[in-house]
Amino acid sequence: MTASIDRLGRLLNLVPYLLSRPGIAVADAAGDLGVTERQLREDLQLLWLCGLPGYGPGDLIDMALDGDRVTITYDAGIDRPLRLRPDEALALVVALRLLGETPGMAQREAIDRALAKLERAAGADAGAPVTVGQRGDNDRLEDLRRAVEGRRALRIVYYTASRDATAERVVDPMRVLVVGGRAYLEAWCRQAGAVRLFRVDRVDGCVETGQPSAVPPEAHPVDVRDGVFRSTTDQPLVTLRLARGARWITEYYPCETVTEGPGEHWTVTLRAADLAWATRLVLGIGPDATVLGPPKLATMIADRTRAALASYGVDR
């Protein structure tokens, strides 16, 4: 991935570089760009193939190779190096700072390098007093790790997305782990009487109870080799028809079946924790999702939609 990103950046700047140096020797250009002559020739070959399918040579980037010298003869409008406006650079700086604060985030060194480059590009604007953070930041993660190491019970305030509800629980921490780029606390939940995984960024608060952790012998670590979510046959099976704009669901949620068609639509089936969660999912997607089953889900969505319209004085 890193090599592809580096090459993309090099290609975006290669055309304006060559335009300002017609007839430059390939060896000299490779030295300036910090690549081998072979890599530069491969980049030039790729640029020569860039364009829209079905168009003639005049719509592509064209060049003349005279021995070991290269000259761009048609630039397809790429006549200046890519430059970010200050507001664009600042938006990326803020996004990267937020990403860097995500607990358990891998590739932190790559994030720091990219952030440093963008801060230089943004100049003085990068120093704007923007603070980023989220529930479950690094301080919270460290609190949970200390509780695991000290074997101390915790009282946590936790947001459960499947029920869209926040509740207080007393838990006995077992370990902190990272799955799919997210940090989780694995603990014995005294309320549920079972081992549970709590996403760290959904822990709104945690305090030590003053009691030692009391994990019972029957508590076993959760197998997360295939991810956190474990669907069961007793969970409702939801069938949706998705337009192009909602296909991301197949990458974000584990689907049991994905069928392409009719047309650009896909039909997917997935297990939901409950129909209330599925209702919020479909309403959040909007018109790009159509419920094919179960009928009760379609009824729940229709009821929620009518209630929302009624609050705006719309009678449907």
C-alpha positions in Angstrom: 0.0 0.0 0.0 2.8 2.4 0.9 4.6 1.8 -2.4 1.4 2.4 -4.3 0.8 5.7 -2.5 4.4 6.8 -3.1 4.1 6.0 -6.8 0.9 7.9 -7.2 2.4 11.0 -5.6 5.4 10.6 -8.0 3.2 10.3 -11.0 1.1 13.3 -10.2 4.3 15.4 -10.1 6.2 13.8 -12.9 4.4 15.5 -15.8 4.9 19.1 -14.6 8.5 18.2 -13.7 9.2 17.0 -17.2 7.3 19.9 -18.8 9.7 22.3 -17.2 12.7 20.3 -18.4 12.1 19.3 -22.0 14.7 16.8 -23.4 16.0 15.9 -19.9 18.1 12.8 -19.7 16.3 9.9 -18.1 19.3 9.3 -15.8 19.2 12.9 -14.6 15.4 12.8 -14.0 15.7 9.5 -12.1 18.4 11.1 -9.9 16.3 14.2 -9.2 13.3 12.0 -8.3 15.2 9.5 -6.2 14.3 6.4 -8.2 16.2 4.1 -10.5 16.2 4.5 -14.3 14.2 1.3 -14.6 11.5 2.6 -12.2 11.3 5.9 -14.0 10.9 4.2 -17.4 8.1 2.1 -15.9 6.5 5.3 -14.6 6.7 6.8 -18.1 5.1 3.8 -19.6 2.2 3.9 -17.2 1.7 7.6 -17.8 1.6 7.0 -21.5 -1.3 4.6 -21.0 -3.3 7.1 -18.8 -6.6 8.3 -20.3 -10.2 7.5 -20.8 -11.3 4.2 -22.6 -12.6 4.7 -26.1 -10.7 8.0 -26.7 -7.9 8.6 -29.2 -4.2 9.3 -28.5 -4.9 13.0 -28.3 -6.7 12.4 -25.0 -3.8 10.6 -23.4 -0.5 11.9 -21.9 1.9 11.8 -24.8 5.7 12.0 -24.8 8.7 11.6 -27.1 11.7 9.4 -26.1 14.7 10.4 -28.1 17.4 7.9 -27.1 17.8 8.5 -23.4 16.0 11.8 -23.3 12.3 12.4 -22.7 10.0 15.3 -23.6 6.3 15.6 -22.8 4.4 16.6 -25.9 0.9 16.5 -24.5 0.1 17.0 -20.8 -3.7 16.4 -20.6 -4.0 19.4 -18.4 -1.6 18.1 -15.7 0.7 21.1 -16.0 1.2 21.9 -12.3 2.2 19.8 -9.3 -0.6 18.9 -7.0 -1.0 21.5 -4.3 -3.5 21.5 -1.4 -5.3 24.6 -0.5 -4.8 25.7 3.2 -8.3 24.6 4.1 -7.8 21.2 2.5 -4.5 20.6 4.2 -6.0 21.7 7.6 -8.9 19.3 7.1 -6.5 16.4 6.5 -4.4 17.5 9.5 -7.4 17.3 11.8 -8.5 14.0 10.4 -5.0 12.5 10.9 -4.8 13.8 14.4 -8.1 12.1 15.2 -6.9 8.9 13.6 -3.7 9.0 15.6 -5.8 9.3 18.8 -7.8 6.1 18.0 -6.9 3.5 20.6 -5.0 0.5 19.3 -4.4 2.1 15.9 -1.7 0.3 13.9 0.7 2.0 11.6 1.1 5.0 14.0 4.5 5.8 12.6 3.1 6.1 9.1 0.3 8.4 10.4 2.9 10.6 12.2 5.0 10.9 9.0 2.0 11.9 6.9 0.9 14.3 9.6 4.3 16.0 9.7 4.3 16.5 5.9 0.7 17.9 5.9 1.6 20.3 8.8 4.4 21.7 6.8 2.1 22.1 3.8 -0.6 23.8 5.9 2.0 26.2 7.4 0.7 28.5 10.1 -2.8 27.2 9.7 -1.7 23.8 11.1 -1.2 25.4 14.5 -4.8 26.4 14.8 -6.2 25.6 18.3 -8.1 22.4 17.2 -8.4 19.7 19.7 -9.5 16.2 18.6 -10.6 13.4 20.8 -13.2 10.8 21.2 -14.7 8.4 23.8 -12.2 5.7 24.5 -9.1 7.9 23.9 -5.6 6.8 24.8 -6.0 7.9 28.4 -9.1 5.6 28.8 -7.2 2.8 27.2 -4.3 3.2 29.7 -6.8 3.2 32.6 -8.3 -0.1 31.4 -4.8 -1.6 30.9 -3.8 -0.7 34.5 -7.0 -2.3 35.8 -6.2 -5.5 33.9 -2.6 -5.5 35.2 -3.7 -4.7 38.8 -6.6 -7.2 38.7 -9.1 -4.6 39.9 -12.9 -4.6 39.2 -14.3 -1.6 37.3 -17.6 0.2 37.1 -18.0 1.3 33.5 -20.6 3.4 31.7 -21.0 1.7 28.3 -22.8 2.6 25.1 -24.4 -0.5 23.4 -24.9 0.3 19.7 -27.2 -2.6 19.1 -29.7 -1.2 21.6 -28.8 2.4 21.2 -28.6 2.7 25.0 -26.0 3.6 27.7 -25.9 1.6 30.9 -23.7 1.1 33.9 -22.0 -2.2 34.5 -19.5 -3.8 37.0 -16.9 -5.9 35.2 -13.9 -7.9 36.0 -11.2 -7.1 33.4 -9.4 -10.0 31.7 -7.4 -8.5 28.9 -7.2 -5.6 26.4 -6.9 -6.6 22.8 -7.1 -5.1 19.3 -9.3 -6.6 16.6 -9.7 -5.0 13.2 -8.0 -1.8 14.2 -10.2 -1.3 17.3 -9.3 -1.7 20.9 -11.5 -3.9 23.2 -11.7 -4.7 26.9 -12.5 -8.3 27.4 -14.1 -8.8 30.9 -16.5 -10.8 32.9 -19.7 -8.8 33.0 -21.4 -9.4 36.4 -24.7 -8.1 35.0 -24.8 -10.6 32.1 -23.0 -13.4 34.0 -20.8 -14.0 30.9 -17.6 -12.8 29.2 -18.2 -9.7 27.1 -16.1 -7.6 24.7 -16.5 -3.8 25.3 -15.3 -1.5 22.6 -13.0 1.0 24.3 -14.3 4.0 22.3 -17.8 3.3 23.6 -16.7 3.3 27.3 -18.0 6.7 28.4 -16.5 6.4 31.9 -14.8 3.9 34.2 -13.8 4.0 37.9 -12.3 1.3 40.1 -14.8 -0.2 42.6 -12.1 -0.8 45.2 -12.7 -4.6 44.9 -10.3 -7.1 43.4 -11.2 -8.6 40.0 -13.1 -11.8 40.5 -13.1 -13.6 37.2 -14.9 -17.0 37.7 -13.2 -20.3 36.5 -15.8 -20.8 33.8 -14.8 -17.5 32.1 -12.8 -18.2 28.9 -11.2 -15.8 26.4 -13.3 -15.1 23.3 -11.9 -16.5 20.0 -11.5 -13.4 17.9 -9.5 -14.9 15.0 -12.4 -14.4 12.6 -13.5 -11.1 14.1 -15.6 -10.0 17.1 -19.1 -10.5 15.8 -20.5 -14.0 16.1 -23.8 -14.6 14.3 -26.2 -17.2 15.6 -29.3 -18.9 14.0 -31.6 -17.4 16.6 -30.7 -13.8 15.5 -33.1 -12.3 12.9 -32.1 -12.8 9.3 -32.4 -9.5 7.4 -32.6 -9.3 3.6 -31.9 -6.0 1.9 -31.7 -4.8 -1.7 -28.9 -2.3 -1.9 -28.3 0.4 -4.5 -24.7 1.2 -5.5 -24.3 3.8 -2.7 -25.0 1.2 0.0 -22.8 -1.6 -1.1 -20.3 -0.6 1.6 -22.5 -2.7 3.9 -21.0 -5.9 2.5 -17.5 -4.8 3.6 -18.5 -3.3 6.9 -20.8 -6.0 8.2 -20.5 -9.8 7.9 -23.1 -10.9 5.3 -24.3 -14.5 4.9 -25.1 -14.0 1.2 -24.4 -11.4 -1.5 -26.2 -11.6 -4.8 -25.5 -9.2 -7.6 -28.5 -7.9 -9.5 -31.0 -6.9 -10.7 -29.2 -4.2 -12.6 -26.8 -2.3 -10.3 -28.6 -3.5 -7.2 -27.2 -6.2 -4.8 -29.3 -8.4 -2.6 -27.7 -9.2 0.8 -28.7 -11.2 3.8 -27.1 -10.6 7.3 -27.8 -11.5 10.9 -28.8 -8.6 13.1 -28.4 -8.4 16.9 -32.1 -7.4 17.0 -34.6 -5.7 14.7 -34.3 -2.4 16.5 -30.6 -2.3 15.4 -31.6 -3.3 11.9 -34.2 -0.5 11.9 -31.6 2.1 12.8 -29.2 0.7 10.2 -31.8 0.9 7.3 -33.0 4.4 8.3 -29.4 5.6 8.4 -28.8 4.3 4.9 -31.9 6.0 3.5 -33.3 5.3 0.0 -30.3 3.2 -1.1 -31.7 0.3 1.0 -35.0 -1.6 0.5 -36.2 -4.1 3.1 -37.1 -7.5 1.6 -37.5 -9.3 4.9 -38.6 -9.9 7.5 -42.0 -8.2 7.2 -41.8 -7.0 10.8 -38.7 -5.0 10.0 -40.5 -3.2 7.2 -43.4 -2.4 9.5 -41.0 -1.1 12.2 -39.3 1.2 9.7 -42.6 2.4 8.3 -43.8 3.2 11.8 -40.6 5.1 12.7 -40.8 7.0 9.4 -44.4 8.1 10.0 -43.5 9.2 13.5 -40.6 11.3 12.2 -42.8 12.9 9.5 -45.5 13.6 12.1 -43.1 15.5 14.2 -42.6 17.9 11.2 -46.4 18.2 10.7 -46.3 15.9 7.6 -49.2 13.4 7.4 -48.5 10.4 5.3 
